[in-house]
Amino acid sequence: MKISTFFIIAGMVIISIYALVEVNYYSATQTISQQPGDNPYVIIPKIGVDEAINNKSVDYGIYHEPQSAKPASGTVVLFGHRTLHGSPFLKLDQLQPGDNVTLEWPGIGYVEYTIENSTIVPADYRLSVEQGNVLFLITCYPLGSTKERLMIKAKQGNIYPIKTARVPNQQQHYAIIIIIAFMIGGTILSYLYPVKEDKVIIFMVTIALTFFLVLGYFFPTPPNALEANISRVSDFLGLGF
């Protein structure tokens, strides 16, 4: 086996690990503790966010800090990743004062918020949750780093009743798309690979890693079980969540 083939396989393994995180996310989010239909949602039209809020972990999507309040009862704090785990807050830095955020909260209604400001704080910054009826959206900063946090503050506005039932989230199908894309990409790579004697090796690795992703789809691993290994890879590559 050529040394170039070894590096190609190593790259495929790294990509498959990150793909597994996303496959795991899209298949496992259906198992969060809140029952379907009871999930609150955050809606941010400017950056295309319409995501369920969970009360279990930021690795399941947008996470409601349990020490903070519900809308209309005090300070609401929501966390989300910018990369991996669905990347719900990928474009959070694009929000500007005056932009709108809506929380759709069962038992409360549609709660409107208006962005007031954004702040960059250290990763260990301790936010007070006694600031009145405001909303904080928090994610890592800058993109690809966990050194600091981007914190968006929004002021609560009007509250309206929820009148229509929400259509169930179909994002679970994204996991299948990721698996198929990985398999097709690996197959094309094996076909085009210039080292003829190693083409079969590349193809077999593609099949093995695709099977690995399929297992992740049918038997999603709790995100914290993946966290240590992904963190090691991220640190090695200089990436972050």
Protein Blocks (a to p, Z undefined) as FASTA:
>chain_A
ZZklmmmmmmmmmmmmmmmmmmmmmmmmmmgmbdghiaccdddfknopacdddfkbfklo
paddfkbccehiaccdddddfbgjhilmlmmmmpcehiacddddehibpcddddfbdcdd
dfklccdfbebjaddddddddehiakbccddddddddddddfbdcdddfklmmmmmmmmm
mmmmmmmmmmmpmblklmmmmmmmmmmmmmmmmmmmmmccdfklmmmmmmmmmmmnopaZ
Z
